[in-house]
Amino acid sequence: MENKLKVFRAMQDITQEDLAHELGVTRQTIIAIEKNKYDPSLSLAFKISRFFKVQIEDVFVYGD
């Protein structure tokens, strides 16, 4: 699953550490998601979209 998490973080000028703290996960989790090495759970994906106040599809792009 592709994602635009890094782009949304940059637009909000928020660090990986700050985002991880807000979401209740580790910085390593944020790094892994940004590098497409880890697909977040559905609940975490929704937390991320709510944090940035966008639709989940705006952050995560599901491939074929």
C-alpha angles and dihedrals in degrees: 000000000000120000143187097213094125090052093051091047090052092049090053093040092231125148125232088247093052093047091048090052092049091050097042096242135109126270087243089061091054091047092050092049092049091050091049090241093119131038110212121231115263091254092052091047089054091048089054093049091047091049091056092038093234137115116276089241089060091063103031125047115195113212128211 
